[in-house]
Amino acid sequence: MRLKIAWQDLSRKPIQNILAVIIGGVAIALAIAVLLISASVQQGMVDAAMPFDMIVGAKGSPTQLILNTIFLTDTPIGNIPASVREDLATDDRVERIIPFAFGDNYQGYRVVGTRPELFEIRVSPSKPPVFQLAEGDFFTEADGHHHDHDDHDDHDDHDEEGSFPVVLGSEVAQKTGLKLGDSFFTTHGLAHQSAESDQHQHAMEVVGILRPMNLPYDKGIFTSLEALWEAHGTRDGEVTALMVTPANYGGLMEMYQEINQDSRAQAALPGAVMGDLFNILGMSTDILRAISWIVLAMALIALAISLNWSAVNRTRDNAILRVLGAGRNDILVIVILQGLVIAVGASLLGLALGHLCAWGVARYIKTTTAIYSPAAFVAEEIWLIIVAIGLSLVLSLIPAIRSYRADVVEDLALK
């Protein structure tokens, strides 16, 4: 009966109370969205960097090196001499080296010159390979040299130079419409250029398409190092970066220090670089979180005002209930229940809007960076809802106590 009376009282002023729910819901949604987006971006970056132990590249910013090699963004710092790769190849502390060469694109998607060993990398020995084929095959070491097409009609004079096999990331295949057996011509540079003079003369033939990985490499076009070298008319052995898998952790740290003391190259640990990026992201998240708490405080103040006006407008009604037999505790509970109904409604609305907003931002981040790790739930949400409802109940005590202490005779005399 108390809940029924509280609900009927709220229904008498629907616009006022719905606005209170909306304001509270938006505030809670903002706070939840900040939590979810932060967790999503961090997890996505961790997932992307997980298979890489150490990246070796030209001297410069380690952050730029990691963003370029692992996330396929930013501009390459430059190439490293072949002697660096040769030295690491004979180092007993190295288990595996995978080279990367950048410099070309197709419709804005980067071409990655590498070795077939890239397709064998795993997050851990017990996990399956990160790269899984949706259809076709991976290129092999023997595919480094181009082969002639049987049919030259569809590609004008470009095919006179032959073609190289490539494996497409899932997003590249989806967005460009390329299929197995299709051929295309890459463009020099990292940005999409339409000038015919910028196109390479060697065609690229699609031999494999990868399954979606929800990693930046979904936006990559993978071919052999020889293909990229020959397209650029060079075989000097220089590469843009090296992925180094150490035999043990101790050897990794030794090589990290030695390489960074060498004038030829730098070494970057993805985990350390991610930590620096998380610190920057954390500061931005803290600012957004502070703003969301300010908005939430304003919403709670609006709720307190709404409940106070509702209690004032119910003064005579409460007095009549008292005459009919309702006790002071009944009036107290009814007013508190009104605050609870509004707070629960705002919390449910905030949960829905917050997750919807976080999902939309995660989708946007995926289209721009191919990082996608939507956080379905974070533990902080529970505490946020508990705090919001708890503060709402505390604020509802102000009009509730006022109604509890009201004088029946004076309130019945009101017109």
N, C-alpha and C positions, 0 to 999 in steps of 0.2 A: 504493500500500500504506500509506503514511504517513497519507493522508487517510482511508482505510478504518479504520485502527486508531483515529485520532482520533474518527471518527464513532461507532464501536462503543463507545468509552469514554464518550462523551457520552450514548449511548443507555442506558447502565447506570444513570444517574441522571436519568431524564427530567424529573421534577418540578422538581428543583433547576435544571437547565439551561433548561427552558421558562420558569420564573419569571425567570431572568436575561434571557432574550430579551424577555419581556413588560415587565419593568421598564425595560430599555433602549429598547424600542420605544415605550413611552408617553412617556418623556423626549424622545426624538427627535421624536415626533409633536407634543408640546407646542411644541417650538421651531419646527418647520416650520409648524404652524398659526398661530403668532404672526406669522411672516414673511408667510404667504399672506394672512391676514386684513388685516394692515396694508396690504399692497400692493393688495388688492382694494378696500378702503374708499377709499384715496387715489385710485386710478384711477377709481372710480365717481364720486367728488366732482369730479374734474377733468373727466370726460366731461359731467357735468351742467352745470358752469359754463362749458364751452367756448364755446357760442354767444353768451355775454353779454359785452359789452365793459365797460359801466358801468351801474349801477343807481342811479337817483335816487329818493329817498323822503323821508319826514318825518325831522326831526332825532331822533337817538337812536343806538342801537347799530348800526354797520354790519353786524356779524355777524347780528343779528336781522333786518335788512333783507334780507340775502342768503338766510338760511334761509327767510324767509317767501316771498320772490318766486321764488327758483329751486328751492328744495327743498319748498315748500308745507308747511312746518312753522313752529312758533312763532306768536306773535300779531303781527298787523300793528301797527307803531308808531303809525300814524295816516295821515291823508290829506294830500296836498300841494295847495296852491291851484292853480287853473287857470292862474294867471299864470305859474307855473313852466313848465308845458307850452307855453304860448304863446310864452314867451321862447325856449325851446329850438327850437321849430318854425321860428322865423325866424332862427336862428343858422346862418351859413354853414359853421361847423365841424361841423355835424350832418348826417349822411347819412340817418338814419332814427330815428324815435321810435316805440316801441310801448308803449302804456299798459297798466297792470294795475289792476284793482279787485277787492278781496276783501271778504268779509263774510257770505257765505251758504254753505250746504253742503247736500248730499243724502246721507243715511246716513253722515255723517262725511267725505264726499269734498268737497273745496273747489270752489266755483264761481269761475271766473276770468273776469272781464269784461275783454275785450281787443279788439283790432282784427284783421281777417283777415290783416294783414301778419305776424302771429306765425307763421302756418303756412308762411311763405316763408323763415324764417331758416335759415341754413346755417352749418356750422362753418367752411367756407372756400368761396370761389366755385366751386371745382372739385368740391365735394361735393354730393350731392343734399340736398334739404330735410330737416331733422330730423323734421318732422311728415309722416308718410305715412298715407294713408287705407287702412283695411282694407275698408271699404264705405261707401257714401253719399257725401256732399259736405261741403265746408267751408261754413260760413255766410259770407255776403258783406256788404259795407257796406250793401246795400239791404235786408238781412234785419234791420236794427236794430229796426224797429218790428214789434210783434206782429201776428199774423194770426189770424183766427177759425178754429175747427175746424168741420167739417161735422157732426160727431157730438158731442153734449154728454152723452150718456147715461152714459159711463164715469167722468166726473170731477165729478159733482154740479154745484154752483154755481160752482166755480172757473173753469170754462172761459168764463164770461161775459166775462172780461177778456181772452180770447185767449191766445196762447202765443208763446214765443220759441224760435228754433232753437238747438240746442246740439250740440257735438261732444264725444264722450266719450273719455277716455283708455282704453286697452285694459283696464287693471285694473278700472276703474269698470264697464265693460260686462260683464266676466267675473263680478265679485263681486255686482253688483246684478241681473244678468239682463236689463237693459234692451236693447232691440233698436231697429232703425230704425223710426221712426214712433211709438214709445212716447212717452207724455207722463208727466210727473211734476211734483211741486211741491217747490221748495227751501225750506229753513228758514233763518231769520235766525240768524247766529252761525256759529262755526267748528266747534262740537261738535254731534254728532247729537242733535236734540231731537225728542221724539214729540208734544209739545203741539200741538194743532191751531191754537191762536192764534198760534204762531210761524211758521206757513207763509205764504208769499206767495200772493197771489191769482192771479198769472200762471203759467200752466203752461209747462213747458219741453218742447219736442218734439225728440227725437233725430233729427238729420239726417245725422250722420256718426259713425263709430267709427274711432279711430286704430289703426294697427299698434303692437305692442309696441315701445317704444323703450329699455327698461331704464333709464329716467330717471324722476325724480320726477313728471314730467308725465303718466306713465301713470295717476296717481291724480287727475288734474284733470278738471273739467267746464268746457268752454270755451263762452262765449257772448259776445255783443256788449256793449260798454260801455253802450249805450242800454238794453239789456235789464235790466242790473243797476241802472242809474239809475232806470228807470221802475218796477222792482219795489220800489225804496226810496222812490218818490215824489219824486225830486229830479233836477234837471238843472243842478247848479251847476258841472259840469265838473271836480270834484275826482276825483283818482285816488289809489290807494295807492302806486303806484310807476311808474317809467318805465324802459324799457330803451332806452339811448341807444347808437346805432352811430355812431362818429365818421367824418368824412371822412379823417382821418389821425391818427397817434399823437400828434403834437405838439398838435393841437387837443384831443385827449382829455385830456391832462394839464393844459392850460390850463383847460378847463371843469371838471375835477375840483377844481382849487384854487379857482376862482371860486365854484362852487356851495357848497363847504364853508365859504366865507367869508360866504355869504348866510344870512340868518336864516330863510329860508323852507323850506329843504330841505338834504339832505345827499347826497353822491355816494359810492358805494362801488364799488371795483374788485374783482370776484369773485376774480381771481388773488391779490390781496393778502390778502383775507379768508381764502381757502383756505390761504394760507401760514401765517396765524396759527392756523387750526384744525389744520393739519398739525403745527405745533410742539407744540400741546397733545396731539394724538394721538401724536406721537413720544415724548413723555415717558411716556405710558401704555404705549406699545409697548416702550420701554426697560426699564421695570419688569417687564413680562411676560417680556421676553427674558432679563433677569437671573434671574428665577425659573426659567425653562426651563433655563438653563445650570446652575443649582444642582441642579435635579432630575437633569439629565444627569450631573453629577459624582457624585451619589449612586448613580446607576445604574451608572456605571463602577466605583465602589468595590465595589458588590455583585458585579459581574462579576469583579473581581480576587479577592474572597473566594471566589467559586464556583470559579474556576480554581485557586486555591491549595489548596483542600480536595480538588479533583479530583486535583491532582498528589500530594498527601500520600497519598491513598487508592490511588494507582497506584504507590507506591514499589516494592513487591515485584514488581508486574507489569513495571515498567520494568527492574528488575534481571534478571528472566528473559529479557526481550527482548535485553538486553546479552549474556547468556550465549549466546543463540541466534545472535548475530552482529550485532545492531543496534549502531551506533556512538553516541557521545555526541551527534553532530549530528542523528541520527535522532530521538532522544528530545527534543531541543530543538525540532525542527521539529514533532513531533507535538503538543506542548503549545501551541506558537504557533498551529498550525492549529485547535486547539480554541477558542482565543480568537477567531480569525478567523471561524469558523463561527457562533459566538454573535453576534459583532458584525455580520456580514452579515445574519443572521436578524433582529436587532433593527432594523437600518437599513431593511430591506424592510418590516417591520411598521410602523415609524415613518412611512415614506413613505405607506403606504396609510392609516393612521389619521389622519395629519396632513392629507392632502388631503380625506379624508372629513369631518373636523371643520371644515375651512375651507369646504367646500362647504355644509355645514349652516348655518354661521354666515352665509354669504353669502345663502342663501335666506331666513334669518330677517331679515336687514337689508333685503332686498328687500321683504318683506311689511310692514315698518314704515316704510320710507323710500322705497321704489321705486328705491333705488340698487342696481344689480347689475352687478358687474364681477368675476366670480370669476377669481382669478389661477391659471392652469393650471400655471404653473411660474415660479419665481424662481431666479436664479443662485446665491443664498446657500445654496440647498438642497445644491448640490454640495459646497460648502465645509463645510457642517454634517456631511454624511455622511463626508467625508474626515477631518475632525477626530475624529468619533466612532470610526471604524474605526481611525484612527491611534493614538488614545489607548488603545483596547482592545488593540492589538498591543503597545504599550509596557508596559501593565499585565500582559499575559500573559508578558512577558519575565521577570518576577520568579519565578513558579513554574517557568518553563522553565529558567532558569539554575540554580535549585535542583536540578531533576532532572538537569541536565547535570553538575553537580558531585558528584552522589550517589556513594557508595562501594558497588560491587556486592556485595562480600563482606558488609558490614554489612546491606545491604537484604535479601539472601537469608536472613539469619539472623532477620529479622522474622517473627513469627507472625501 
